[in-house]
Amino acid sequence: MELVLRPMSTSQVLDRTFHIYRNNFVLLAGIGALLPALVLVMQLSFIPLGIPPRGPVKQSPESLLVLYLGYLCCYGAIYLLGSALTVGATVFGVSKLHLGQSVTIGEAYKQIFSRFWKVLGLVVLIGLAVFGSLLVGEVIAIIVGTFSAGSFRVFGRGGILSPGAIIGVIWALSIFSAGVLVALMFLSKLSLAVPACLLEKQPVGGALRRSWNLTKNSVWRLILIYILTWILSLVLSLALIMPGQLYASAIGDKGLVIGEILQNIGVFIAGVVANPIATIAVALIYYDQRVRKEAFDLQLLMEAVGEQPPVPSAATQSLG
């Protein structure tokens, strides 16, 4: 594979993403299969325990609550651990492929093990920033919506369809949308932290600062890439879940378990196929930003011909 290091537009990043993915599908899908596989095993394990519930619920509310809490805890732990492993291994694999080198699934995972706890810390911190923004926006939106509804019920007229109530709903939706936008901006600004941690051996704090600086002037295209890949994942998931749902509807109660298993398998396949796409694009943008800001392509060229690259300036060093 030829070495492709040059400034790329958003469309070129996406084209390069699908070029790498298409030509190395088995490798990248194999790397990314770990997280969906772990989630699938967990979901199948909880089906005999009664999640999701089928027919009349025979368990007490207390035992059902404990079961759901256990499910959420297992899902959260598996998602964090699996994300750290698969995202890190995918970033390393894409890095090798983008630089024209070969890599195997085992080599990609071997590299992530040495820095696993740092990558896990980054995944947790980024998740807290993103979901914290969503939670704050949702809470404020609920408070505004509730306060507006109560105020219009006491002082207004016309019920819930009055102009004042509609304005309150619009305000609440606007605040929630702002929270979603802030969450996307945090996700985009911090998205290059894992590549910085793995490929530059940065500590957790240094990787976050590095990502924050590298993503300058690229936030919107990162948001666009995330949205496009999420839409693709949603379409694939719906298409692959539908056969299980149709089977369960046709068979009735007797087919609920089989239908649920088929749905989970559909989600697994969709995750294997779609999940690597966003990580591939993020890894490519990491290199693109280094080429734009630090002439990384020239550094590699000088190293290839045996010359010493120039010492970074103070401004460049401050990025690390």
C-alpha positions as CSV (number, residue, x, y, z in Angstrom):
1,M,0.0,0.0,0.0
2,E,1.3,3.4,-0.9
3,L,2.1,5.9,1.8
4,V,-0.6,8.6,1.8
5,L,0.3,11.6,3.9
6,R,-1.0,14.8,2.7
7,P,-3.7,17.3,3.9
8,M,-7.1,15.9,3.2
9,S,-10.6,17.4,3.0
10,T,-13.5,15.8,4.8
11,S,-14.6,14.0,1.7
12,Q,-11.1,12.8,1.1
13,V,-10.9,11.5,4.8
14,L,-14.1,9.6,4.2
15,D,-12.9,8.2,0.9
16,R,-9.6,7.1,2.5
17,T,-11.6,5.6,5.4
18,F,-13.7,3.4,3.2
19,H,-10.6,2.6,1.0
20,I,-8.7,1.3,4.0
21,Y,-11.7,-0.5,5.4
22,R,-12.7,-2.1,2.1
23,N,-9.2,-3.4,1.4
24,N,-8.6,-4.6,5.0
25,F,-12.1,-5.6,6.0
26,V,-11.3,-8.9,7.6
27,L,-8.5,-7.4,9.7
28,L,-10.4,-4.3,10.9
29,A,-13.7,-6.1,11.4
30,G,-11.8,-8.8,13.3
31,I,-10.2,-6.2,15.5
32,G,-13.5,-4.5,16.1
33,A,-15.5,-7.7,16.8
34,L,-14.4,-8.0,20.4
35,L,-16.8,-5.4,21.9
36,P,-19.9,-6.6,20.0
37,A,-19.0,-10.2,20.9
38,L,-18.7,-9.4,24.6
39,V,-22.0,-7.5,24.5
40,L,-23.7,-10.4,22.6
41,V,-22.5,-13.0,25.2
42,M,-23.8,-10.8,28.0
43,Q,-27.2,-10.2,26.4
44,L,-27.6,-13.9,25.7
45,S,-26.6,-14.8,29.2
46,F,-29.3,-12.5,30.7
47,I,-32.2,-13.9,28.5
48,P,-32.7,-17.0,30.7
49,L,-32.8,-14.7,33.7
50,G,-35.7,-12.7,32.4
51,I,-34.2,-9.7,30.5
52,P,-35.9,-8.6,28.5
53,P,-39.1,-9.7,30.2
54,R,-41.4,-12.1,28.4
55,G,-45.1,-12.5,29.2
56,P,-46.4,-12.0,32.7
57,V,-43.6,-11.0,35.1
58,K,-43.4,-13.5,37.9
59,Q,-40.6,-11.9,39.8
60,S,-41.0,-9.5,42.7
61,P,-40.3,-5.8,41.9
62,E,-37.2,-6.0,44.3
63,S,-35.6,-8.9,42.5
64,L,-36.5,-7.4,39.1
65,L,-34.8,-4.2,40.1
66,V,-31.7,-6.1,41.3
67,L,-31.6,-8.0,38.0
68,Y,-31.8,-4.8,35.9
69,L,-29.1,-3.1,38.0
70,G,-26.9,-6.1,37.5
71,Y,-27.6,-6.0,33.8
72,L,-26.7,-2.3,33.6
73,C,-23.5,-2.8,35.7
74,C,-22.4,-5.7,33.5
75,Y,-23.1,-3.7,30.3
76,G,-21.3,-0.6,31.6
77,A,-18.2,-2.6,32.6
78,I,-18.1,-4.6,29.4
79,Y,-18.7,-1.6,27.2
80,L,-15.8,0.4,28.9
81,L,-13.3,-2.4,28.9
82,G,-14.3,-3.6,25.3
83,S,-14.2,0.0,24.0
84,A,-10.7,0.6,25.4
85,L,-9.4,-2.6,23.8
86,T,-11.1,-2.4,20.4
87,V,-10.7,1.4,19.9
88,G,-7.0,1.2,20.9
89,A,-6.3,-1.8,18.7
90,T,-8.2,-0.3,15.7
91,V,-6.2,3.0,16.0
92,F,-2.9,1.1,16.1
93,G,-4.0,-1.1,13.1
94,V,-5.1,1.9,11.0
95,S,-1.9,3.7,11.9
96,K,0.1,0.9,10.4
97,L,-2.0,0.6,7.3
98,H,-2.1,4.3,6.7
99,L,1.7,4.4,6.8
100,G,2.0,1.6,4.4
101,Q,2.9,-1.1,6.9
102,S,1.4,-4.5,7.6
103,V,-0.2,-5.6,10.9
104,T,-2.2,-8.5,12.3
105,I,-5.0,-8.7,14.8
106,G,-2.7,-10.1,17.4
107,E,-0.1,-7.4,16.9
108,A,-2.7,-4.7,17.2
109,Y,-4.0,-6.1,20.5
110,K,-0.5,-6.7,21.8
111,Q,0.3,-3.0,21.5
112,I,-2.8,-1.9,23.4
113,F,-2.1,-4.2,26.4
114,S,1.0,-2.2,27.4
115,R,-1.0,1.0,27.7
116,F,-4.4,-0.4,28.4
117,W,-5.1,1.4,31.7
118,K,-4.2,4.8,30.2
119,V,-6.5,4.2,27.3
120,L,-9.3,3.0,29.7
121,G,-8.8,6.2,31.7
122,L,-9.2,8.2,28.5
123,V,-12.4,6.3,27.6
124,V,-13.9,6.9,31.0
125,L,-13.0,10.6,31.1
126,I,-14.2,11.3,27.6
127,G,-17.4,9.4,28.4
128,L,-18.0,11.5,31.6
129,A,-17.5,14.7,29.6
130,V,-19.9,13.6,26.8
131,F,-22.6,12.0,28.9
132,G,-22.3,14.7,31.6
133,S,-23.1,17.3,29.0
134,L,-26.1,15.3,27.8
135,L,-27.3,14.8,31.4
136,V,-26.9,18.5,32.3
137,G,-28.8,19.6,29.2
138,E,-31.6,17.0,29.8
139,V,-32.0,18.0,33.5
140,I,-32.2,21.8,32.6
141,A,-34.6,21.0,29.8
142,I,-36.9,19.0,32.1
143,I,-36.8,21.8,34.7
144,V,-37.6,24.5,32.2
145,G,-40.3,22.4,30.6
146,T,-41.9,21.5,34.0
147,F,-41.7,25.1,35.3
148,S,-43.2,26.4,32.1
149,A,-46.0,23.9,32.2
150,G,-46.8,24.7,35.8
151,S,-46.7,28.4,35.2
152,F,-49.0,28.3,32.3
153,R,-51.4,26.0,34.2
154,V,-51.6,28.5,37.0
155,F,-51.5,31.8,35.2
156,G,-52.2,31.0,31.6
157,R,-55.1,29.9,29.5
158,G,-55.7,27.6,26.7
159,G,-54.2,24.4,28.3
160,I,-51.2,22.6,27.0
161,L,-51.7,23.9,23.4
162,S,-51.6,27.5,24.4
163,P,-48.9,29.7,22.8
164,G,-47.1,30.0,26.1
165,A,-47.0,26.3,26.7
166,I,-45.7,25.7,23.2
167,I,-43.0,28.4,23.8
168,G,-42.0,26.5,26.9
169,V,-41.6,23.2,25.0
170,I,-39.6,25.0,22.4
171,W,-37.3,26.4,25.1
172,A,-36.9,22.9,26.6
173,L,-36.1,21.3,23.3
174,S,-33.6,24.1,22.5
175,I,-31.8,23.6,25.8
176,F,-31.6,19.9,25.2
177,S,-30.3,20.4,21.7
178,A,-27.6,22.7,23.0
179,G,-26.6,20.0,25.5
180,V,-26.3,17.5,22.6
181,L,-24.2,20.0,20.6
182,V,-21.9,20.6,23.6
183,A,-21.6,16.8,24.0
184,L,-20.7,16.4,20.4
185,M,-18.1,19.2,20.7
186,F,-16.5,17.5,23.7
187,L,-16.4,14.2,21.9
188,S,-14.8,15.8,18.8
189,K,-12.3,17.9,20.8
190,L,-11.1,14.9,22.8
191,S,-11.4,12.2,20.1
192,L,-7.7,12.3,19.2
193,A,-6.6,11.6,22.8
194,V,-6.4,7.8,22.2
195,P,-4.2,8.1,19.1
196,A,-2.0,10.6,21.0
197,C,-1.7,8.2,23.9
198,L,-0.9,5.1,21.8
199,L,1.2,6.6,19.0
200,E,3.0,9.3,20.9
201,K,3.2,7.5,24.3
202,Q,1.4,10.5,26.0
203,P,0.1,10.2,29.5
204,V,-3.6,10.7,30.1
205,G,-3.5,14.4,30.8
206,G,-1.1,15.1,28.0
207,A,-3.2,13.1,25.5
208,L,-6.3,15.1,26.4
209,R,-4.4,18.4,26.0
210,R,-2.8,17.1,22.8
211,S,-6.2,16.2,21.3
212,W,-7.7,19.6,22.4
213,N,-5.0,21.4,20.4
214,L,-4.8,19.1,17.4
215,T,-8.5,19.3,16.8
216,K,-8.5,23.1,16.4
217,N,-10.4,24.0,13.2
218,S,-11.5,20.4,12.7
219,V,-14.3,20.1,15.2
220,W,-17.1,20.4,12.7
221,R,-15.8,17.8,10.3
222,L,-15.3,15.4,13.2
223,I,-18.9,16.0,14.3
224,L,-20.0,15.4,10.7
225,I,-18.1,12.2,10.5
226,Y,-19.5,11.0,13.8
227,I,-23.1,11.8,12.7
228,L,-22.6,10.0,9.3
229,T,-21.2,6.9,10.9
230,W,-23.9,6.8,13.6
231,I,-26.6,7.0,10.8
232,L,-24.9,4.1,9.0
233,S,-24.8,2.1,12.2
234,L,-28.5,2.8,12.9
235,V,-29.5,1.8,9.4
236,L,-27.5,-1.4,9.6
237,S,-28.8,-2.2,13.0
238,L,-32.4,-1.7,11.9
239,A,-32.0,-3.8,8.8
240,L,-30.4,-6.6,10.7
241,I,-32.7,-6.5,13.7
242,M,-35.9,-6.6,11.6
243,P,-35.8,-10.3,10.7
244,G,-35.8,-11.2,14.4
245,Q,-38.7,-8.8,15.1
246,L,-40.7,-10.2,12.1
247,Y,-40.1,-13.8,13.2
248,A,-41.2,-13.0,16.8
249,S,-44.3,-11.2,15.5
250,A,-45.2,-14.2,13.2
251,I,-44.7,-16.9,15.8
252,G,-46.2,-15.2,18.8
253,D,-45.2,-15.8,22.4
254,K,-43.4,-19.1,21.5
255,G,-41.0,-17.2,19.3
256,L,-40.0,-14.4,21.7
257,V,-36.8,-16.0,22.9
258,I,-35.7,-17.0,19.4
259,G,-36.7,-13.6,18.1
260,E,-34.7,-11.9,20.9
261,I,-31.6,-14.0,20.1
262,L,-31.9,-13.2,16.4
263,Q,-32.2,-9.5,17.2
264,N,-29.1,-9.6,19.4
265,I,-27.2,-11.4,16.6
266,G,-28.3,-8.7,14.2
267,V,-27.0,-6.0,16.5
268,F,-23.7,-8.0,16.8
269,I,-23.2,-8.2,13.1
270,A,-24.1,-4.5,12.7
271,G,-21.6,-3.6,15.4
272,V,-18.8,-5.6,13.8
273,V,-19.4,-4.0,10.4
274,A,-20.1,-0.4,11.4
275,N,-18.2,0.3,14.6
276,P,-14.7,0.4,13.1
277,I,-15.7,3.1,10.6
278,A,-15.7,6.1,13.0
279,T,-12.4,4.9,14.6
280,I,-10.7,4.6,11.2
281,A,-11.8,8.2,10.3
282,V,-10.6,9.6,13.7
283,A,-7.2,7.9,13.3
284,L,-6.9,9.4,9.8
285,I,-7.8,12.9,11.0
286,Y,-5.1,12.5,13.7
287,Y,-2.5,12.1,11.0
288,D,-4.1,14.8,8.8
289,Q,-3.9,17.3,11.7
290,R,-0.3,16.4,12.3
291,V,0.5,16.9,8.6
292,R,-1.3,20.3,8.6
293,K,0.1,21.6,11.9
294,E,3.5,19.9,12.2
295,A,4.5,18.9,8.7
296,F,4.5,15.3,9.9
297,D,4.9,14.0,6.3
298,L,8.1,15.9,5.9
299,Q,9.4,14.5,9.3
300,L,8.8,10.9,8.0
301,L,10.4,11.7,4.7
302,M,13.5,13.0,6.4
303,E,13.7,10.0,8.7
304,A,13.3,7.7,5.7
305,V,16.4,9.2,4.0
306,G,18.4,9.2,7.2
307,E,18.3,12.9,8.1
308,Q,17.5,14.3,11.5
309,P,14.1,16.1,11.6
310,P,14.2,19.7,12.8
311,V,13.7,20.3,16.5
312,P,10.1,21.3,17.2
313,S,9.5,24.9,18.1
314,A,8.3,26.0,21.5
315,A,4.8,26.4,20.2
316,T,4.8,22.8,18.8
317,Q,6.2,21.4,22.1
318,S,3.5,23.1,24.1
319,L,1.0,21.0,22.2
320,G,2.3,17.9,23.9
